Amino acid sequence: MAHSNSGRDNSDHGLIGDRVFTMPFIGVVLFTLSIVGARASFLYIGLLISLIGLVRDRYHLRWPEPSTHQAAFVVWVAISSVFAAHPDVAYEQLIDRTKLFIIFFVTANALRTERQLRTLLSLCIVAFLAFPSRGALLNYFRGQYTFFGRMAWNGPYMNPNYLALIAVLMIAMCLALFFAKRQRTIVRLALLLAGINMLVIIFLTQSRGALIGLIASMGLPLLPLFRRSVVTWVIVVCAAVVVAKADPEGSAAERWEIQKVAWKIYLDHPVFGVGLGGYETANAAYAPNLGFRDTHNTYLNLGAEVGTVGLGLWLSMVAATLTATRKARRARESPLGAVDTIWLERAVIALLISGMFGTWSGFTVLYIFLGVVWSTSRLRPLVSDSFPTHPVGRGAVKGNVR
């Protein structure tokens, strides 16, 4: 397993050449689109195809450093389940986290080229527009279904915060393709319209966590391009209104009480926690007046359920992903042509920020996305420039925003 100094893995060059739809990649596309489009029944079919493809095509399997941290986290979950108040629940969570480990590993191994990355991101955007976005917008404007006036769809997207979280990832994908060095003007226009659509969805879900994460990680870097634009101020005002008033069900005060309970549970179980998946039961035991409630905070949730060690291992997995990607990006002699990967890194930052307002650590889409982000540190570049570069922004030369 040899890596070049530029941060790219060329060991598989002779195995896949410039092919896009390899068997492992087809599997990743299938299970990723099944999650984005809320068609989870295809998840395991896609995962199986990818696993068979990795073996059949004799890939040089890579062991990502984040997988070491994730494997350690799974082991710690197994250990903590022995001391859990409800071992049966913890055991089910252990199985789920093992699946997430496999999903991350397969995704990180299946994506090998820029063309594959560009294709996957493009298909995700199209799938989101065709299913959750279209369905949620129709629901909202027809008045068929909302959650206390907040936009929602069906399946996992019945949770407005989950819908907003996926929309944040989609905006990052749009930006990564929009600011790519090699991109057609017409494609940039389509990506701009798609990004606006997703921004509208985030506003209508009234998800404070998603909006704050989006603004902090992606909005601020974009300000130099649009600082004099009226549109910028319209977006800022809308965001301020959403953050200030997005509490139609009066949840903010209640969440604060829940998080105080979560902190007390963590202090009482700082080593092993109460067992993964056991927080809601513990919350009801500690605060019967609140009942079975989620923490709405990824970090307090992990700390209360798997203790300090478990929380640290999970954070180290995310940190290892970002570190590998950032080092590879800075080591390259020139940016990737098909995708500007810095926006994918910023999406991870958005997820970490929004994690203070929601519990995301068990979401499958998170591990698919982290696998995609890590794979950018080992991508082979496009063989040739298939279309010209068009700079972005006033006076821009390179078409990238740093």
N, C-alpha and C positions, 0 to 999 in steps of 0.2 A: 504494500500500500504506500505508494510514493506520491508526494505532493510537490508540485513545482513551487518556486519561490514567489510566483505571482498569485498564489492562493488558489490555483485551479488544479483539479484532479484529471490528469491525462491518461491514467492507467487503463481506462476503458475505451480509448479512442478506436482501437482496432476492433472492438467488439460491437459497438453500435454505430460507428461512423457518424453520418449526419442524419440518421433516421430519427423521426419524431415518435411515431406510434409503436414503440417497443411494447412487449407484453407487460412488463412491470409498470410502464407508464400508463397503458390502457387501464390497468387495474386501479391505479391511483386516481385517474380521471373519473372512473366509474364510482369509486366510493366517495370521492370529494364532491362530485355533483349530486350524489344521493343525499349527502348531508346538507349542502347548500339548498337543494330543491325540496328538502323535507321528504325524501323518499328513502328512508333508512333501510328498507328491505334489501336494497342493493349493496349495502355497505360490506357485508361479509363476502358476497360474491366478488366484488372488486378486490377486497383484501386477499382472497384466495388466489385470484388471477395474478396479482402482483407477486405473491410468494412463490407460486409455481414458475412465473417468469424469471424471477431472480435466480432460481436454481437452474431452469432449463437453458437460459441464455449464458450461463456460466459467468455471470457478472463477478467482478472483483468487489466483493462485499466490503463496505466501509463501516467502520465502527465509529459513529460520531461521539465526540466527547460528551455532549449532553445525554447520550444514552447511558453512559456510566452513572451520571447523577440520577437519571430517571430510574435505572435499575436499582440503585441504592435506595431510592424513595420507595419503590415497590417492596423491597426487602423490609424496610422499616415499617411499612404498612402491615406486612405480615407479622412482624414482631409485636407491634402495638395492638394488633387484633387479639392477641393472647390476653391482654389486660383490658380489653374493651368491655364496656357494660353490656353490650349486645354483640357477642362474637359472630352470630349469624349474619348480621347486617354488615359488619366489618369484613367478613369473608366475601360477601357479594361484591363489596367495593374493591377488594383485592383483585378479584377476577376482572372487574371493569378496568382497573388501573393497569393490569397486565396487558389487556387489549390495547389500551392507549399507548403503552410502551411499544407494542408491535407496530401500531399505526405510524408512530413517529419514525421508527427505524425503517419501515418499508418506504415511506415517503422520502426520507433522506437519501435512500439508496436508489430509488427509481428515477429521480430527476437528475439528469446528467448534462444536459445542454441548454443553451439559451433558448433555442427553439422550443424545447419542451416546456420551459418555464413560461415563455410568452404564450404558448398555446393553452396551458393550464389556467393561467390568470384570465385570459380572454374568455375561455369557456365558463369559468366561475362567474364572471361579470354577466355574461349572457344568461346563464341559469338563474342568477339572482333577479335579473330584470324580468325574466319570463315567468317566474313562479312567486317567490315571496313579495317582490316589489309590486308586481301587477295585482296579485291577490289582495295585498294589504291596502293598496290605493283604492281598489274597487270597493272593498269592505268599508273603508273610511268615508268615501264620498257618497256611497249609497246608504250609509248609516246602518249597514247590516250587522257589523260587530265591532265594538271598541271595548277597551278595558278602562273604565272610568274616563272615557273620552280620549284615551290614548290609542294610537294606531296599533293594530295587531292583525295577525292572519290566522293560520291554523297549525296544528302540530306543535313543535317547539316554539314556533313564531307566535303562538298565543301569548307568550310573554313579551311585552313591548321592549323590555330591556335586552332580550336576546336578539330581537329583530334589529334593534339599534346597534348592538355589538357587531353583528354580521355586516351591517351597512358600513360601519367604520372600516372593517377589513376590505370591503369592496371599494371604498373610496381610496384606500391605500393602493390597491391593485390598479385602479384607474390612473392614479398619479404616477405609479411606477412605469406604466406604459406610456402615459402622456409625455413625461419628461425623458423618455428614452432617446438616445442619440440618433437611432434610426427609427423614424416614425413618419408616416404619411400625414399630411395636413388634414385630410378627410377623416382619418382615424382619430386624430387628436380632437377634432370637433365632436365626433361620436362619443369619445371618452369624457369630454367636458360635459356633454348633456347627460350622460349616465351618472357622472359624479354629482351633478346638480340634483338629479332624481333621488340619489341616495341621501344627500344632505337634507332634502325635504322630508324624507322618511324619518331621519333622526330627529328633526324638529317636531314632527307630528307624533312620534312615540313619547316625546317629552322625557327622554332618558337623560337625566342630569349627568350620570357617570360617563356615558358614551360621549356626550357633547363636550364635557370638560376634558376628557382624554383626547378627543379629536382636536380641539382647539390647542391644547398644550403641546401635542406632539407633531401635528401637521399644519394647523392654522398659523402658528407663529412663524415657522419657516417660510410660509407663502406670503407673509405680509410685505416683504420688500418688492414683490412683483405687483401687488395690488394696493399699495398703501394710499394711493390717491384716487382709488376707484370708489364711486358711490355704492357699488354692489358690496364692497367690503364693509362699509358702515351699516348697510341694511342687514348683512349677516351678523355683524357684531350686536346690533340692537335686538335681532330675533333671538340670538343665543342668550343674551342677558335676560330677556323676558322668560325664556324657557327655564333657565337655571333658577330664576327668582320665583317663578310661579308654578313650576311643574310638580305640584303636589296635590292633585285633586282629591286623592283619597286620604290625605292627612297622614302620610306614611313616615315623614321625616322624623317627627318626634318619637314615634313608636320604634323606628329603626335605631335611634339613639339609645333607647332603653334596652333594646335587644343586644346592641353591641356592648353595653355595659355589663350585661349578663355574660356575654361571650368572653369578655376580659376576665371576669371572675372565674369562669369555668377553666380558662387557660391557666390562671394563677393556681388553681386547685389541682390541675393535672399538667404541669409544665413539661414533663418528660415524654410520656406515652399518649397523652390526651385521652379522650373518652372513646376513641376508636373511630376510624373513618366512616362517615355516614351516620354517626350517632349524635350529631349536634342537636337536631330538632327535639329528640327525646330528652336530652340533657337540658335544653332550654325550658321545656315544659316542667321538668323536675325542679329547676332552680327558680323559675318564675311562672307559677301556675296561672297567674293573671294574663300572661302573654301567650301561653300555650305552645304548641308545636310550630316554631318559626325558624326561618333561615336567618343566617347572620347578615346577609347582604354585604359581606366583606370577605373577600377571598383570603386575606391574611389572618384575620381573626378566626375564620372558619378552620383553616389548616392548623393554626396554633392550638385551637381548642380540641380538634379531632385527632391530630397526630403529634402534638407537642412541638417543642422548639426544634428538635432534630429534623422532624418531618418537614416543617416549614422551611428550614434552612436548605434541605436537600432539594425541595421543589424550586425555591428561588435560585439555587445554584444551577439547576438545569436550564432555566430561562436565561440566566446570566451567561452561561457557557455558549448558548446559541447566539446571543447578541455579540459576544466577544469574538467568536470565530468569524462571524459575518463581517463585522467591522474591521478586523485585522486583514481579512482577505481583500475587502474593498479598498482599503488604504494601500495595500501592497501591490495592487494592479498597476501596470504601466499606463493603462487607459481604461476608462469605465466600460462596462458591458454595453453593447450596442442596442440590444433588444429590450432591456429592462433597466430602469434606474433603481437599484436595489435599496437605496437609502430610505425610500418610502416604506418598504416592507419592514425595515428595522424600526422606523417610527411608528408603524402600526403595533408592533410589540410593546413599545413604550405606552401607546394609547391603551392597550389592554391592561398593562400594569397599573396605570392611573385609574382606569375605570374599575379595576379590581377592588378599589376602596369603597365602591358603591354596589358591588354585586359579587356573587360567588361563581367564579368561572373555572376553577381548577379541574372540574370533571367534564368539561365540554369537549367533545370529540374534535370539533372544528379547531380548537386551540392547538392541538397536537399536530393536526394536519398542517396548519399554518406555520408552526414552529419548524416542522420538518422541511417545509418549502423554504423558509428563511435560512435554515442551516445549509441547505443544498446550494444556495447562491454562493457560498464560500468555496465550492468545488466545481463550479460550472465550467464547461468548455465553451469558448466563444463561438459565435456564428462563423461559418467557414468563409463567407464573403458578404459584402454589403449588397443586399438585394434591392435597396432603395435609398434615396438620398436623405441626408440629414436636414431637418428644418429647425432652426433655433427657436426657442420659446422665450417670451417675455421681452420687455422693452430693453433694447440694447444687448440682448443675450447673445452669447457666442457659442457656448458649449451645449446649450439645451438642458442644463442640469441646474438644480437649485440645491445648494449646500447649506 
